[in-house]
Amino acid sequence: MIDPALTQFLIDITRGFKAVEFKTDPRKTVENSDLELPLQDAILQQDIAGLWLARAHPMALLYFSRACGWRNERYYECIAAAEVTKSAQCVDSQPTVPEQQQMHRSTAQHVP
C-alpha cells in the first residue's frame, strides 16, 4: 500500500507549492514536515531505495529522483536493488516448519 503522506510530500517538493522552498533550503523544508525522522533522513540523503521500501508512489519517487539530478538508469537500479532486499527479508522472516508437518497427506502412512 502506498504511503499517502510521503507521496504527497514528494509531489509537493518536486512539482508542488514547496518546490521553490525545497530548492532554497531542503533541510528546513523537510524538518518542517510532518514526516517521521527516518523518512526525513531518507529524503535528505536521497535514499531512493529506502523511500521505495517506505512505500512512496513510484511516479512521485521518480520525479523526486529526477529533481535530485538522477538519471533514470540509476533510479531503476535502486528500485531493483530494493526489491531484492525486500524479497530476501520476506524469505528470512518465514517461520520454519518441522519436517514431519511438511508431509503431504497423500504421502503419509495409511492406517489400516
ABEGO torsion letter per residue (X at the ends): XBBAAAAAAAAAAAABAAAAAAAABAAAAAAABABBAAAAAAAAAGBAAAAAAAGBBAAAAAAAAAAAGBBAAAAAAAAAAAAAAAAAAAAAABBBBBAAAABBAAABBBBX
